[in-house]
Amino acid sequence: MPAIDRRKQVLEAAAKSFSLFGYKATTMDQVAKIANVGKGTIYTFFTNKEELFDEILRSVLAEMKNVVLKEIQQDQTFFDKLYKGLDALLDFRSEHGLLVKMAQEVRDFGTVQAQEAMQRVENLILEYIERQVMQAIQQGEMIAADPKIVSFIMMKLYIALSLDWNKQHDALDKEEIKHYFRMILGEGFAPRP
C-alpha cells in the first residue's frame, strides 16, 4: 500500500477551501478538516496561510502557462498566436474555480491577497503578450513599439471586447472579436510597405 502524501493532501484541501470560500474565509482549521489531518500537519509543510496560498497560486500559474503552450504553434502568425493564447488564458481565468473566487473576492471585499493573486494572473498574461509582441517586431510582423505599452493596450482591448461588452450588449463571437481587434490594432501596428 503506497504511503499517503500528506503535503499533497493538504494542498488539495487548501485549493478546495480557497476555491469555495475565498482567501479571507479560509482558515487553517478548515483546511485541516477537509484534508482530514491535524492542524499541526499543515504547519510541518507551510509556515502560514499566506505561504500555503502562494504555493497553490504558483501551481495555478504554471498550469495557465501550459494551457497556452498547448494552444500555439510557432509557425502561426503573430495575431493567430496572440488570439489563441489570449483565448486560452482568459478562458482558463474565467473557468478555474480559484481564480473565479479570487476575482469575486476582489470585487466584493477588496482582500489584499486576492488582489495580489489577480495581479499575478494579469502579469502572466501581459508577459505572454509582451513576448509575442517582441517576437513580432523582430520578425517584421509589427512596427517597432514599446512592447509593455502595446501588451497592456492589447490585453485591455481584448478583455473589453470579450467580457466587458457583454455586460450591456449581445456577446461578440470569437471571430467578431478577432475582426475588431485586427481592425483596431493590427492595421495600426502593421509594418508600412
N, C-alpha and C positions, 0 to 999 in steps of 0.2 A: 504494500500500500504506500503510495507516494506521500511524502511529508507535505503538510499544509503550508503554503507560502503566506505567512501572516501579513507581511508587508503588502503583498498584492491584495489580500483580503481587505486590509484597512483602506488601501487606495480605492478599490472598487466601492466600498461602503461610503467613503467620503465623497466620491464622484456622484454617487446616487443622492446623497444628502444635499450637496451643493446644488445639484440639478433640480431637486424637488423643492427645497426650502430657501435656496439662495445662500449667499455668504453670511449675511447678517444673522439669519435664524439658525444656521448650522452650529452645533456645539460638539465638543469632543465626546461628551456623554452620548449624544445621538449617534455619532459615527461608531462608537464602541458598541452600542446596542445593535445597529444594523450589521456590523461586522461580526457580531457575536463573540467579542473579545473583551477583556478588561481594559479600562481606560489606560492603565499603565502600559499595556502592549503598544498602544499608539505612540506613546512617548518614547518607547525604545527606538522608534524609527523617525519620528518627527518631533521637533522641539515645541512647536505650537501650531495653531490652526493656520496661520499665515504660511508657514513652511509646507504644510500639507496641501493647502490650496495651490501654492506655487508649483508644486510637483505635478498636480493634476493639470493645471493650465499649460505647463510645458509640454505635457503629453498631448493635449488637445491641439496646440500649435504645431507640433510635429505631424500630427495626423492631417491637419489642414495642408501643410506643405506637400505631403504625399498625395493628397487628393488632386492637387494642381499638377504635380508631376505626371500623374496618370493621364491627365486630360490633354496635355500639349505635346506636340511633336516639333522637333527643331526645324523641319523643312516647311513649316507653316509661315505665312506672312505675319508681320508684326500684329496687325489688327486681329487676325484669326487667333493667334496665341493669346492676345490680350482678352478677347471675348470669352474664349474657352476658360482661361484662368479665372477671370472675374466671375463668370457664371458659377464655376465650381466653388470658388471661395465664398461668394455671397449665399449660394445655396447651402453650403456647409454651415455657415454662420447662422442662417435662419432656421436650420433644421436640428442643429446639435442642442440637446437639452440644456447643457451647462451654459452655453453662450446665449441661448434664448432667455434663460433665467437671469443671467448677469445683465443683459440689456434691459430686462424688465425691472431689475433691482436698481439700476442706474436711473431709470425713468421715475420709478415710484419713491425711492428713498435717497438716491444720490450717494449710496455707500461708496466710500473711497476705494476699497479693494475691488469692487465691481467696476468702478470707473477705470481703475488701472488695468484690470483684465481686458476690458473692451478696448482700451488704448493700445494694448499689446497686440490685440487682434487687428486693429486698424493699421498699426505699424507693419505687421506682417504683410498685409495687403499692399500697402504703399511700397514696401521693399520689393515685392514681386513686380509691381508695375514699373518701378524705377529701373530694375534690371532689364525689363523688356524694352523700355524707352532707350536706355544706354545702348543696348544691342541694335535697336532700330537706327539710331543715329550713326553708329559705327558702320552699319551695312548700307547706309544711304537711303533707308526707307523713310527717314524723318529728317527735317531740318535740325540744325544744332539749336538746342534749347536747354534750359536748366531742368534736368530730369526730376528733381524734387518737386518743383513747381508744376511741371507737366503731369507728374504722377498724382499729385493732390487734385488737380483740376479733373483729370480723367476719372479718378475714384468718385469724387463728389458728383460729377455728371452722371456716371453710371448708376450710383445709388439713387439720385434724383429721378432718373428715368425708370428704373426698375422697382423702386419701393415708394418713394415719396409721391410720385404722380398718381399712383393707385389709391391714395387716400381721398382724392376728390374727383377722380376720373376713371373711366374704364381702363383696365390694365393694358399696357402695351405688351405685345408678344416679343419674344427674343429677337425676331427679325426686324421688327419696328425699332426696337432699342438700338440694334446694330446700325440701322439706316440713319437714325438721328445722330448717333454717336459718331459715325463716319462723316456725316454731312457737317456737323459742328466742329469736330476736332480733326478728322482725317484730312480734309482738304486744307485746313489751316496749317497743319504741321507737315504736310507732304512736301517733298523737295520740289523746287521750281525747275521747269525744263530749261 
